[in-house]
Each structure stands twice: as structure tokens, then as C-alpha cells.
Amino acid sequence: SIKGSAMQSLLARSVARGCRPLAFPAVYRPLCVRSAHSVANDTVHFRESRTPHPLKAKPWEQVGYEKREYNDRYATTANHIWSKEEIDHMLANLWQHKPQTFSDKFVHGAMYGLYKTFNFITGYKAENTPVRAVEWRLIVLESFAGVPGFVAAMFRHFRSLRNLCRDHGWIHTLLEEAENERMHLLTCMKMFNAGIMTRTLVISAQVVMTPFVVVLLLVKPGAAHRFVGYLEETACITYANVIHQVETPGTPLHGAWSDVDAPEIARTYWKLSDDAKWVDVLKCMFADECNHRDVNHTFATMSSDDPNPFVYKHQADALKAWRLEAEGATT
């Protein structure tokens, strides 16, 4: 509204001086001819208005926008789109890091101690796992797994500002990891309901573990990344076991999930086909966890000033996702 008044005033002064009126682009002309009443009462943000955008960038201008459950235009980072061959290779090779240093052994013991305690609390077991035990386990796991990456990115961000120096690409990878874990959680929330006990565990995990990660990052950043690497190892073990049970006839998970369709948010995020099943989503989440495992174990061996070796991988992932989107293709 302020811009409209300014344009009208500028145009009036130009004409009064005998000057040739400015040739405003067509997209701005409506602002110059609107009445004072319409300008004074227009409180709708341009993005939310029905005025067409020249690049058709507004949400309502997207084909089928009103019918879509998840609009991928709002995803801030491009995740890796996994192929069947990549997933099968990871399922056949559940690599685990062997602790070498004292700090490795310390965080390894802490992580696997928590892993066994978590198994006991959730009632998780490797064979014939109850469906409910897996549901709330995945919710709690993903709600915490999104914390370390974001906290580490914050530390790197402040370090870059404090030292007046570059970050060498680490922040983007850490934020991509945090958002990816959050997308795992949002996907699970489309499939499961979180009860009081689950929500209590989610809050407790963040309250207890976030300060622990902060202390590790302050004292020894490499140990923090090693801790997250071990955390992702347990996630890989969990997902691989769940996938195996879903694909094994006679198990509770096979009976409950083998024919369940993938939610739309997952099909959009991982570029899955319309007939994708829930187990296909679990495989993508498993592959993501394997990637986070490898990234954090790599960061644990690097100095803080070393350049991020995964920058080119992010560029390739973004290019692949863009091409699939442009072609309307899926994996």
C-alpha cells in the first residue's frame, strides 16, 4: 500500500512538471491506478494475494497445490535420492566403526549403553517385534537424531562469526542431516500416533541428551561426531532389522506393514513412485542413516579447519533431485 501511494505521488509530480510519465512495467501498473479506498484497505500480503506472479512462483499457482498434502517447494535442502542398488548394497554391508582412542571408547560405551536401555524401555527385540514397540521407538529415535546436527551447525556458525573466518562447508552438511532426520520424524507421524508415554520420552531425550552433545562439542568436537556416528550405527541396525521383519512372512511387522502404502510426504521427499509401499520408505530412511553414520565418522577424523569433502556430493544430489522433478520421474 505504501508503494502504491508513492508511485501515484511520483507520477503526479512528473506530469505537473511537464515531464513524460514513467513507463511502469505492466506488473506494477495496477498499483498506480488503484483508488485510495482500495489502497487503504488492502492488508493481504503479496504472496497470499491472487495477483499472478510473473514466474508462477506462488503456492496457489502450482498444479494441484490444493490437493497436495506436502508441498516440496518448501524443502530447504536436497536430500540424496537412493537407488535400489545403493540400498541393497547398504543392507548387505552393515559397517560399524571399531573404537580406537580413549574418547572413542568412552562415547561408544555411552551410546551402546543407552541403546540397550532404550531397547528395554521400548520393549524392542530382534525377532517378532511388537508393532507398537517399533512405532514409538522410531518416533523417539528420529526426534532425538535431529538434534546433534543442528547443534553442531550452530556451533560451527558461531565459530565462523567469532573467528571471522570461513566454515569450509560443514554447516550445510550438518543442517541437511538435521532436516533429513526431521523429515523422518514427520513421515513417521503420518503413520503413527504419539501417546503420552511417547511424548514424555521425546521431551526427556532432548532434555537429557542435548546438554551432553553440547558439552562434547565444547570439549572435543571430534568425539561428538564419533558419538553421532555410533548413534547412527544403532539406527542402521534397527532399520535393517525392521525391514527384514516386514519382508518376512509370519512376523507381526509383516502382517501389519507389508501392504501399507507410502504416505505422500515420503513419496514427494524421496521421489518415490505412486505405488510405493511403507517398506520402501523404511529403506530410504535406512539409507539416510547409513549416510549420516559415514559422514559423522568422517568428520570425527578431521580437523575443524579441513574442507568438507561432501560439498560436491550435495551439489550432485541437488542436480539429480531437480532433474527428477523437472522430468516428473521417480526412483
SERO-4910 file (N, C-alpha, C, O; in steps of 0.05 Angstrom, whole numbers):
BEGIN
 pado doro    nc1    nc2    nc3   cac1   cac2   cac3    cc1    cc2    cc3    oc1    oc2    oc3
  Ser    A     17    -24      0      0      0      0     17     25      0     11     45    -13
  Ile    A     39     25     15     58     48     15     70     52    -12     74     74    -22
  Lys    A     78     29    -25     89     31    -52     69     43    -72     77     59    -89
  Gly    A     44     35    -69     23     46    -87     21     76    -84     20     90   -105
  Ser    A     20     86    -60     17    115    -55     42    130    -66     39    151    -78
  Ala    A     65    118    -62     90    131    -71     90    133   -102     99    153   -113
  Met    A     81    112   -115     81    112   -144     61    133   -155     67    147   -174
  Gln    A     37    135   -142     18    155   -151     29    183   -147     26    200   -165
  Ser    A     42    189   -125     54    215   -120     75    221   -140     77    244   -150
  Leu    A     93    202   -146    114    206   -165    103    212   -192    113    230   -206
  Leu    A     82    198   -200     70    202   -227     58    230   -228     60    243   -249
  Ala    A     44    239   -207     31    265   -207     52    288   -209     48    307   -224
  Arg    A     74    286   -194     95    306   -195    108    307   -223    115    329   -232
  Ser    A    111    284   -235    124    283   -261    106    297   -282    117    311   -299
  Val    A     80    293   -281     62    305   -301     61    335   -296     60    351   -315
  Ala    A     60    344   -270     59    373   -263     83    388   -274     80    412   -281
  Arg    A    105    375   -275    130    388   -285    132    388   -315    151    398   -327
  Gly    A    113    376   -328    114    374   -357    131    352   -368    138    351   -391
  Cys    A    138    334   -350    155    311   -357    138    289   -368    114    287   -363
  Arg    A    151    272   -384    138    249   -394    134    228   -372    153    222   -357
  Pro    A    109    218   -368    104    199   -347    123    175   -350    130    166   -372
  Leu    A    130    163   -327    147    140   -326    132    116   -338    108    113   -334
  Ala    A    146    100   -353    133     75   -365    137     53   -345    156     38   -346
  Phe    A    117     50   -327    119     28   -308    114      1   -321     97      0   -339
  Pro    A    128    -19   -313    122    -46   -323     93    -54   -318     81    -44   -298
  Ala    A     82    -71   -335     54    -78   -333     47    -90   -305     25    -85   -296
  Val    A     66   -104   -293     60   -117   -267     56    -96   -245     43   -102   -225
  Tyr    A     67    -71   -249     64    -50   -228     41    -31   -234     33    -15   -217
  Arg    A     31    -31   -259     11    -11   -266    -14    -11   -249    -25     10   -243
  Pro    A    -24    -34   -240    -47    -34   -223    -43    -17   -198    -62     -6   -187
  Leu    A    -18    -16   -188    -13      0   -164    -16     30   -169    -22     45   -150
  Cys    A    -13     39   -194    -15     67   -200    -43     77   -205    -48    101   -204
  Val    A    -62     59   -209    -89     67   -216   -109     59   -195   -133     65   -198
  Arg    A   -100     46   -174   -119     37   -153   -130     61   -138   -115     81   -134
  Ser    A   -154     59   -129   -166     81   -114   -154     82    -86   -142     63    -76
  Ala    A   -157    106    -73   -147    109    -46   -161     90    -27   -148     81     -8
  His    A   -186     84    -32   -200     66    -15   -189     38    -16   -185     25      5
  Ser    A   -182     28    -41   -172      1    -43   -144     -1    -31   -137    -21    -19
  Val    A   -128     21    -34   -101     20    -23   -102     20      8    -86      5     20
  Ala    A   -120     36     20   -122     38     49   -132     12     61   -125      6     85
  Asn    A   -147     -3     46   -160    -27     58   -146    -53     50   -156    -75     56
  Asp    A   -125    -51     35   -111    -76     25    -91    -84     46    -70    -72     49
  Thr    A    -97   -106     60    -79   -116     81    -68   -144     74    -57   -157     91
  Val    A    -73   -153     50    -65   -180     42    -36   -179     32    -29   -163     15
  His    A    -19   -197     42      9   -199     33      9   -208      4     -7   -224     -5
  Phe    A     29   -197    -11     30   -203    -39     32   -233    -45     19   -243    -64
  Arg    A     46   -247    -28     49   -276    -32     22   -290    -29     17   -311    -42
  Glu    A      5   -280    -12    -21   -292     -6    -43   -281    -24    -65   -293    -25
  Ser    A    -38   -260    -39    -59   -248    -55    -62   -265    -81    -46   -283    -86
  Arg    A    -83   -258    -96    -88   -273   -121    -76   -259   -145    -83   -266   -168
  Thr    A    -60   -239   -140    -45   -226   -162    -25   -245   -173     -8   -254   -159
  Pro    A    -26   -252   -199     -8   -272   -210     21   -263   -208     28   -239   -212
  His    A     39   -282   -202     67   -277   -202     78   -282   -230     71   -302   -242
  Pro    A     96   -265   -240    106   -268   -268    120   -295   -272    120   -305   -295
  Leu    A    131   -307   -251    144   -333   -254    127   -356   -243    137   -378   -241
  Lys    A    102   -350   -237     84   -370   -226     96   -384   -202     95   -408   -199
  Ala    A    107   -367   -184    121   -378   -161    104   -380   -136    113   -391   -115
  Lys    A     80   -370   -137     63   -371   -113     52   -399   -109     48   -414   -129
  Pro    A     48   -408    -84     38   -435    -79     13   -442    -94     10   -464   -105
  Trp    A     -7   -423    -94    -33   -430   -107    -31   -432   -137    -49   -442   -150
  Glu    A     -9   -423   -149     -5   -425   -178      6   -452   -186      8   -458   -210
  Gln    A     14   -468   -167     26   -494   -173      3   -514   -180    -18   -513   -167
  Val    A      8   -531   -199    -12   -550   -208    -19   -569   -186     -2   -582   -174
  Gly    A    -45   -571   -179    -54   -589   -159    -46   -582   -131    -46   -599   -113
  Tyr    A    -39   -556   -126    -29   -548   -100    -49   -554    -78    -42   -565    -57
  Glu    A    -75   -548    -82    -95   -551    -61    -99   -580    -53   -107   -586    -30
  Lys    A    -92   -598    -71    -97   -627    -65    -72   -640    -53    -73   -664    -46
  Arg    A    -49   -626    -52    -25   -639    -43    -22   -637    -13    -26   -615     -1
  Glu    A    -14   -659     -1    -11   -660     28     16   -647     36     17   -634     57
  Tyr    A     36   -650     19     63   -638     25     73   -624      0     75   -637    -21
  Asn    A     79   -599      3     90   -583    -20    120   -583    -18    131   -570     -1
  Asp    A    133   -596    -37    162   -599    -36    176   -572    -42    201   -571    -40
  Arg    A    161   -551    -50    174   -526    -55    186   -514    -30    203   -497    -31
  Tyr    A    176   -523     -6    185   -511     19    208   -527     31    218   -519     52
  Ala    A    217   -549     19    240   -563     29    265   -546     24    269   -536      2
  Thr    A    281   -542     45    304   -523     42    329   -536     32    347   -522     22
  Thr    A    332   -562     34    356   -576     24    348   -600      7    327   -611     11
  Ala    A    366   -607    -11    360   -630    -28    374   -655    -16    398   -655    -13
  Asn    A    358   -675    -10    370   -699      1    378   -718    -22    370   -714    -45
  His    A    393   -738    -16    402   -758    -36    378   -775    -44    364   -785    -26
  Ile    A    375   -780    -69    354   -798    -79    366   -825    -83    383   -829   -101
  Trp    A    358   -844    -67    371   -870    -66    361   -889    -88    337   -890    -93
  Ser    A    379   -904   -100    371   -924   -119    369   -951   -105    379   -954    -83
  Lys    A    355   -970   -118    352   -996   -106    379  -1010   -102    383  -1023    -82
  Glu    A    397  -1006   -120    424  -1018   -118    439  -1007    -94    453  -1022    -80
  Glu    A    437   -981    -90    451   -970    -67    440   -980    -40    455   -987    -22
  Ile    A    414   -982    -39    401   -992    -14    408  -1021     -9    414  -1028     14
  Asp    A    407  -1037    -30    413  -1066    -26    442  -1069    -17    448  -1087     -1
  His    A    460  -1053    -28    488  -1055    -20    492  -1048      9    507  -1061     24
  Met    A    478  -1027     19    480  -1019     47    468  -1041     65    479  -1046     87
  Leu    A    446  -1053     57    433  -1073     73    452  -1098     76    451  -1112     96
  Ala    A    467  -1102     56    486  -1126     56    512  -1119     71    528  -1137     76
  Asn    A    517  -1094     77    542  -1086     89    537  -1067    112    539  -1042    109
  Leu    A    530  -1077    135    525  -1061    159    551  -1055    173    558  -1068    193
  Trp    A    566  -1036    162    592  -1029    173    590  -1016    200    572  -1000    205
  Gln    A    609  -1023    218    610  -1010    245    639  -1003    251    657  -1018    245
  His    A    642   -979    263    669   -969    269    679   -982    295    664   -985    315
  Lys    A    704   -990    295    716  -1001    319    731   -979    335    748   -966    323
  Pro    A    724   -975    360    737   -953    376    767   -956    377    777   -978    381
  Gln    A    781   -934    373    810   -934    373    821   -919    397    838   -930    412
  Thr    A    812   -895    402    823   -878    423    806   -880    448    785   -893    449
  Phe    A    816   -867    470    801   -867    495    774   -853    491    753   -863    501
  Ser    A    774   -831    477    748   -817    472    729   -834    456    705   -833    460
  Asp    A    740   -848    436    723   -867    420    710   -887    438    685   -892    437
  Lys    A    726   -899    456    715   -920    474    695   -908    493    675   -921    500
  Phe    A    700   -884    503    681   -871    522    654   -867    509    634   -875    520
  Val    A    653   -853    485    628   -847    473    614   -873    462    590   -874    460
  His    A    631   -893    454    620   -918    445    605   -932    468    583   -942    464
  Gly    A    618   -933    491    605   -945    514    580   -930    523    560   -943    529
  Ala    A    581   -904    522    557   -888    529    535   -892    510    512   -896    518
  Met    A    541   -893    484    520   -896    464    507   -924    465    482   -926    465
  Tyr    A    523   -945    466    512   -971    466    499   -978    493    482   -996    494
  Gly    A    507   -965    514    493   -968    540    465   -956    537    446   -968    547
  Leu    A    463   -932    525    437   -920    520    420   -937    501    396   -940    505
  Tyr    A    433   -949    482    419   -966    462    406   -990    476    382   -996    470
  Lys    A    420  -1003    494    408  -1026    508    386  -1017    527    366  -1031    530
  Thr    A    390   -994    540    369   -984    558    344   -977    541    322   -982    550
  Phe    A    348   -965    518    326   -957    501    311   -982    491    286   -982    490
  Asn    A    325  -1003    485    312  -1029    477    295  -1039    500    272  -1048    495
  Phe    A    304  -1037    524    289  -1047    547    264  -1031    552    242  -1041    557
  Ile    A    267  -1004    550    244   -986    555    222   -990    534    198   -990    540
  Thr    A    230   -992    509    211   -994    487    201  -1022    482    182  -1026    466
  Gly    A    213  -1042    495    204  -1069    490    213  -1080    463    201  -1098    452
  Tyr    A    235  -1069    453    244  -1077    426    261  -1102    428    277  -1105    446
  Lys    A    257  -1120    409    273  -1145    407    277  -1151    378    262  -1142    361
  Ala    A    298  -1166    372    306  -1171    344    288  -1190    329    288  -1190    304
  Glu    A    271  -1205    342    254  -1224    329    225  -1220    338    219  -1216    362
  Asn    A    206  -1222    318    178  -1219    324    172  -1194    341    158  -1196    362
  Thr    A    183  -1172    333    180  -1147    348    151  -1138    347    139  -1137    326
  Pro    A    139  -1131    370    112  -1120    370    111  -1094    354    130  -1077    355
  Val    A     90  -1090    339     87  -1067    321     88  -1041    338    102  -1022    330
  Arg    A     75  -1040    360     74  -1016    376    102  -1008    386    108   -985    388
  Ala    A    118  -1029    393    145  -1024    402    162  -1010    381    179   -993    388
  Val    A    158  -1017    356    173  -1004    334    162   -976    329    178   -958    323
  Glu    A    136   -972    331    124   -946    325    136   -924    343    146   -904    333
  Trp    A    134   -929    369    143   -907    387    173   -906    388    185   -886    396
  Arg    A    186   -928    382    216   -928    381    225   -909    358    244   -893    362
  Leu    A    213   -912    335    221   -895    312    215   -865    317    231   -848    310
  Ile    A    193   -859    330    187   -832    336    208   -820    355    218   -798    350
  Val    A    214   -834    377    233   -824    396    261   -822    384    275   -802    388
  Leu    A    269   -842    368    295   -843    355    298   -819    337    319   -805    338
  Glu    A    279   -814    319    281   -792    300    279   -765    313    291   -746    303
  Ser    A    264   -763    335    261   -737    348    288   -728    360    293   -705    362
  Phe    A    304   -748    369    330   -741    380    352   -739    359    370   -723    361
  Ala    A    350   -756    339    370   -757    318    373   -730    303    394   -725    292
  Gly    A    352   -714    303    353   -688    290    367   -667    307    370   -644    297
  Val    A    374   -673    332    386   -653    350    416   -648    344    424   -625    341
  Pro    A    433   -669    344    462   -664    342    470   -648    318    487   -631    320
  Gly    A    459   -654    295    467   -640    270    461   -610    272    478   -594    264
  Phe    A    438   -603    283    431   -575    286    448   -561    306    457   -538    302
  Val    A    453   -574    329    470   -562    350    499   -558    339    511   -538    344
  Ala    A    509   -579    325    536   -577    314    537   -554    293    557   -540    292
  Ala    A    517   -552    277    516   -530    257    516   -503    271    529   -484    261
  Met    A    502   -500    293    501   -475    308    529   -469    319    538   -446    317
  Phe    A    543   -489    329    570   -485    340    588   -476    317    604   -457    321
  Arg    A    586   -488    294    603   -481    271    597   -453    262    615   -437    255
  His    A    571   -446    262    562   -419    253    574   -398    271    586   -378    262
  Phe    A    571   -401    298    582   -382    317    612   -381    316    624   -359    319
  Arg    A    625   -404    311    654   -404    309    663   -388    286    683   -373    287
  Ser    A    649   -391    263    656   -376    239    653   -346    244    670   -330    236
  Leu    A    631   -338    257    627   -309    263    648   -299    283    658   -277    281
  Arg    A    653   -315    303    672   -307    325    700   -303    315    714   -285    323
  Asn    A    709   -322    298    736   -321    288    739   -306    262    762   -304    251
  Leu    A    717   -296    251    718   -281    226    731   -297    204    748   -287    189
  Cys    A    722   -322    201    734   -340    181    712   -357    169    690   -358    178
  Arg    A    720   -371    148    701   -389    134    696   -414    150    712   -421    167
  Asp    A    674   -427    143    668   -453    156    677   -476    139    679   -499    149
  His    A    684   -472    114    693   -493     96    672   -514     90    678   -537     85
  Gly    A    646   -506     91    625   -523     81    612   -542    100    595   -558     92
  Trp    A    621   -542    125    610   -562    145    581   -555    152    564   -574    154
  Ile    A    574   -530    154    548   -522    164    525   -534    147    506   -544    157
  His    A    528   -532    121    507   -542    103    502   -572    107    479   -581    108
  Thr    A    524   -588    109    520   -617    113    506   -623    139    489   -640    141
  Leu    A    514   -608    160    502   -613    187    472   -605    187    456   -619    199
  Leu    A    465   -583    174    437   -575    173    421   -594    155    398   -599    161
  Glu    A    433   -604    134    420   -623    117    413   -648    133    392   -660    130
  Glu    A    432   -657    150    428   -680    166    405   -675    186    388   -692    189
  Ala    A    405   -652    199    384   -646    218    356   -645    205    337   -656    216
  Glu    A    355   -632    181    329   -631    168    320   -659    158    297   -665    159
  Asn    A    339   -674    149    333   -701    140    321   -718    162    302   -733    158
  Glu    A    333   -716    186    322   -731    209    294   -721    216    276   -736    224
  Arg    A    290   -695    214    264   -683    220    243   -693    200    220   -698    207
  Met    A    251   -696    175    233   -707    154    226   -736    160    204   -745    155
  His    A    245   -751    171    239   -778    181    217   -777    202    198   -793    201
  Leu    A    220   -759    221    200   -757    242    173   -749    231    153   -762    239
  Leu    A    172   -729    214    146   -721    202    133   -744    186    109   -746    186
  Thr    A    150   -759    173    139   -783    158    127   -803    177    106   -814    173
  Cys    A    142   -808    199    131   -828    219    105   -818    231     87   -833    237
  Met    A    103   -791    235     79   -780    247     55   -782    229     32   -780    238
  Lys    A     59   -787    203     37   -792    184     28   -821    186      6   -828    177
  Met    A     44   -838    199     38   -866    201     29   -875    229     13   -893    232
  Phe    A     40   -861    249     35   -870    277     24   -847    294     26   -824    287
  Asn    A     12   -854    316      2   -835    335     21   -835    359     30   -856    369
  Ala    A     27   -811    370     45   -809    393     28   -805    418     15   -784    421
  Gly    A     29   -824    436     15   -822    461     30   -806    482     51   -795    476
  Ile    A     19   -805    506     32   -790    528     59   -801    534     78   -786    538
  Met    A     62   -828    535     88   -840    541    109   -833    520    131   -827    527
  Thr    A    101   -834    495    119   -828    473    128   -799    475    152   -793    472
  Arg    A    109   -781    479    116   -752    480    134   -747    505    152   -730    503
  Thr    A    130   -761    526    146   -758    550    175   -766    544    194   -753    552
  Leu    A    178   -789    530    204   -798    523    218   -779    504    242   -775    506
  Val    A    203   -768    485    215   -748    466    226   -724    481    249   -716    476
  Ile    A    211   -713    500    220   -690    515    243   -697    533    263   -682    535
  Ser    A    242   -721    546    263   -729    564    289   -733    549    311   -726    558
  Ala    A    288   -745    525    312   -750    509    325   -724    502    350   -721    503
  Gln    A    309   -703    494    321   -678    487    333   -663    511    354   -651    509
  Val    A    318   -664    533    327   -650    557    354   -662    568    371   -648    577
  Val    A    356   -689    567    380   -702    578    403   -702    558    426   -696    566
  Met    A    397   -708    533    419   -713    514    430   -688    501    453   -687    493
  Thr    A    413   -667    498    423   -643    485    446   -630    500    466   -623    488
  Pro    A    444   -627    527    467   -617    542    492   -634    539    515   -624    538
  Phe    A    488   -661    537    511   -679    534    525   -674    507    550   -673    506
  Val    A    510   -670    486    521   -664    460    536   -637    460    557   -634    449
  Val    A    524   -617    474    536   -590    476    563   -592    490    582   -580    481
  Val    A    564   -607    512    589   -610    527    610   -623    509    633   -614    509
  Leu    A    603   -644    495    622   -657    477    633   -638    456    657   -638    450
  Leu    A    615   -622    444    623   -603    423    642   -582    435    660   -573    421
  Leu    A    637   -574    460    655   -555    472    682   -566    479    703   -553    475
  Val    A    682   -591    489    707   -603    499    723   -616    476    747   -611    473
  Lys    A    709   -632    460    723   -647    438    703   -652    415    689   -672    415
  Pro    A    702   -634    396    683   -637    374    684   -663    359    664   -675    351
  Gly    A    709   -674    356    712   -699    343    697   -722    357    686   -739    344
  Ala    A    698   -721    384    684   -741    400    654   -739    396    640   -759    397
  Ala    A    644   -714    393    615   -710    389    607   -723    362    586   -736    361
  His    A    622   -719    341    616   -731    316    618   -762    317    603   -776    304
  Arg    A    638   -771    333    640   -800    336    616   -812    351    606   -833    344
  Phe    A    606   -797    370    582   -805    385    558   -807    366    543   -827    367
  Val    A    555   -787    349    533   -788    330    537   -810    310    517   -823    302
  Gly    A    562   -816    302    567   -838    285    557   -865    297    545   -881    283
  Tyr    A    563   -868    323    554   -893    337    523   -893    340    510   -914    338
  Leu    A    512   -869    344    482   -867    345    470   -876    319    450   -891    319
  Glu    A    482   -867    297    471   -875    271    475   -904    265    459   -917    251
  Glu    A    496   -916    276    500   -945    273    477   -960    286    467   -979    274
  Thr    A    468   -952    309    446   -965    322    420   -961    306    403   -979    304
  Ala    A    418   -937    294    394   -933    277    395   -951    252    374   -961    244
  Cys    A    418   -954    241    421   -972    217    413  -1001    225    399  -1015    210
  Ile    A    423  -1010    248    416  -1037    258    386  -1040    261    374  -1060    253
  Thr    A    374  -1019    273    345  -1020    278    329  -1022    252    312  -1039    249
  Tyr    A    335  -1004    234    321  -1003    208    325  -1028    192    306  -1039    180
  Ala    A    350  -1038    191    355  -1063    176    339  -1086    187    328  -1103    172
  Asn    A    337  -1088    214    322  -1109    227    292  -1106    221    278  -1126    216
  Val    A    282  -1081    223    253  -1076    218    246  -1083    189    226  -1096    183
  Ile    A    263  -1075    170    259  -1082    142    258  -1112    137    241  -1122    123
  His    A    277  -1126    150    277  -1155    147    252  -1168    158    241  -1186    145
  Gln    A    242  -1158    180    217  -1169    191    193  -1162    174    175  -1179    172
  Val    A    192  -1138    163    169  -1131    146    168  -1149    121    147  -1155    111
  Glu    A    192  -1157    112    193  -1173     87    193  -1203     93    194  -1219     75
  Thr    A    190  -1210    119    190  -1239    127    161  -1247    134    151  -1238    154
  Pro    A    148  -1264    118    121  -1273    125    119  -1286    152    138  -1301    160
  Gly    A     98  -1281    166     94  -1293    192    101  -1276    216     94  -1282    238
  Thr    A    114  -1254    211    122  -1236    233    100  -1215    237     85  -1209    219
  Pro    A     97  -1204    262     77  -1183    266     81  -1159    248     61  -1148    239
  Leu    A    106  -1151    242    110  -1128    225    102  -1133    196     93  -1115    183
  His    A    106  -1158    187     97  -1165    160     67  -1164    158     57  -1153    138
  Gly    A     53  -1174    178     24  -1173    177     13  -1145    178     -8  -1140    166
  Ala    A     27  -1127    192     16  -1100    196     25  -1081    174     10  -1062    167
  Trp    A     49  -1084    163     61  -1064    145     67  -1072    117     73  -1055    100
  Ser    A     66  -1097    110     76  -1106     84     60  -1094     61     71  -1090     39
  Asp    A     34  -1088     65     17  -1078     43      9  -1049     47     -9  -1039     34
  Val    A     21  -1036     66     14  -1008     72     27   -989     52     51   -991     47
  Asp    A     12   -971     41     22   -952     21     40   -930     35     36   -924     58
  Ala    A     58   -920     19     76   -899     29     60   -873     31     44   -867     13
  Pro    A     63   -857     52     49   -831     53     60   -812     32     82   -815     22
  Glu    A     43   -792     25     51   -774      4     76   -758     10     92   -752     -8
  Ile    A     79   -750     35    102   -734     43    128   -750     37    148   -738     29
  Ala    A    128   -776     40    151   -793     35    155   -796      5    178   -795     -5
  Arg    A    134   -800    -10    136   -803    -39    148   -778    -52    163   -779    -71
  Thr    A    140   -755    -41    150   -730    -52    179   -725    -44    195   -717    -61
  Tyr    A    185   -730    -19    212   -724     -9    233   -742    -22    255   -733    -29
  Trp    A    228   -768    -24    247   -787    -35    242   -793    -65    254   -811    -76
  Lys    A    223   -778    -77    217   -782   -106    209   -811   -111    219   -823   -130
  Leu    A    192   -822    -95    183   -850    -98    158   -851   -117    145   -831   -121
  Ser    A    154   -874   -129    131   -877   -147    105   -877   -132    104   -880   -107
  Asp    A     83   -873   -146     56   -872   -133     48   -898   -120     32   -898   -101
  Asp    A     59   -920   -129     52   -946   -117     72   -955    -96     72   -979    -89
  Ala    A     89   -937    -87    109   -945    -66     96   -953    -40     75   -943    -33
  Lys    A    108   -971    -27     98   -982     -1    114   -970     22    135   -957     19
  Trp    A    103   -974     46    116   -964     70    144   -976     74    162   -962     84
  Val    A    148  -1001     66    174  -1013     69    194   -999     51    218   -999     57
  Asp    A    186   -988     28    204   -973     11    213   -948     24    236   -939     21
  Val    A    195   -936     40    202   -912     55    223   -919     77    242   -905     81
  Leu    A    218   -942     91    236   -951    111    264   -955    100    284   -950    113
  Lys    A    266   -965     75    291   -970     63    306   -943     57    330   -942     60
  Cys    A    291   -923     49    303   -897     44    313   -885     70    334   -873     71
  Met    A    297   -888     91    306   -878    117    330   -892    127    348   -880    139
  Phe    A    331   -918    122    355   -934    130    380   -924    115    401   -921    127
  Ala    A    377   -919     89    399   -909     73    409   -882     82    432   -876     83
  Asp    A    389   -865     90    397   -838    101    414   -842    126    434   -828    130
  Glu    A    405   -860    144    420   -864    169    448   -875    163    467   -867    177
  Cys    A    451   -892    143    477   -902    136    495   -878    126    519   -877    133
  Asn    A    483   -860    111    498   -837    102    507   -819    126    530   -810    126
  His    A    489   -815    145    496   -799    168    518   -812    185    535   -799    196
  Arg    A    516   -839    186    537   -854    201    564   -848    188    583   -842    202
  Asp    A    566   -851    162    592   -848    148    602   -819    150    625   -814    153
  Val    A    583   -800    147    591   -771    148    603   -764    175    624   -751    177
  Asn    A    589   -773    197    599   -765    223    624   -780    231    641   -768    244
  His    A    627   -805    223    653   -818    228    676   -805    212    698   -805    221
  Thr    A    669   -794    189    689   -780    174    696   -753    187    720   -747    190
  Phe    A    676   -738    196    681   -713    210    697   -717    236    713   -700    244
  Ala    A    693   -740    248    707   -746    273    737   -748    269    753   -745    288
  Thr    A    746   -754    245    775   -757    239    787   -732    228    812   -731    224
  Met    A    771   -711    224    781   -687    211    786   -664    231    775   -664    253
  Ser    A    803   -645    223    808   -621    238    785   -601    232    773   -603    211
  Ser    A    781   -583    250    759   -564    246    762   -546    222    742   -536    211
  Asp    A    787   -542    213    792   -525    190    794   -540    164    799   -528    143
  Asp    A    791   -566    164    792   -582    140    767   -576    123    745   -573    134
  Pro    A    770   -575     96    746   -570     79    728   -595     79    737   -617     81
  Asn    A    702   -590     78    682   -611     78    684   -627     52    681   -616     30
  Pro    A    689   -653     54    692   -669     30    665   -677     17    665   -689     -4
  Phe    A    643   -669     29    617   -676     19    603   -654      3    580   -657     -4
  Val    A    617   -632     -1    604   -609    -15    595   -617    -43    573   -611    -51
  Tyr    A    613   -630    -58    606   -637    -86    584   -658    -86    568   -659   -105
  Lys    A    582   -674    -66    560   -694    -64    534   -680    -61    514   -688    -74
  His    A    533   -658    -45    508   -643    -42    500   -631    -69    476   -631    -75
  Gln    A    519   -620    -84    512   -609   -110    501   -630   -129    482   -624   -144
  Ala    A    513   -654   -128    503   -675   -146    475   -684   -137    458   -689   -154
  Asp    A    470   -685   -111    444   -693   -101    423   -672   -110    401   -680   -118
  Ala    A    430   -647   -108    411   -626   -116    405   -627   -145    382   -624   -154
  Leu    A    425   -632   -162    421   -634   -190    404   -658   -198    386   -656   -214
  Lys    A    408   -681   -185    393   -705   -190    363   -700   -182    345   -708   -197
  Ala    A    359   -689   -159    332   -683   -150    317   -664   -169    294   -668   -175
  Trp    A    332   -644   -178    320   -624   -196    312   -638   -223    290   -632   -233
  Arg    A    329   -655   -233    323   -668   -258    299   -687   -256    282   -688   -273
  Leu    A    298   -702   -233    275   -719   -229    249   -703   -227    228   -710   -238
  Glu    A    250   -680   -214    227   -662   -211    219   -651   -238    195   -650   -244
  Ala    A    238   -642   -253    233   -629   -280    221   -650   -299    203   -643   -315
  Glu    A    230   -675   -297    220   -695   -315    196   -710   -305    184   -726   -319
  Gly    A    188   -704   -280    166   -718   -268    171   -747   -263    153   -763   -263
  Ala    A    197   -754   -260    205   -782   -257    207   -789   -227    207   -772   -210
  Thr    A    209   -815   -222    212   -825   -195    234   -847   -195    244   -855   -216
  Thr    A    241   -856   -171    261   -877   -169    248   -904   -170    262   -925   -168
***
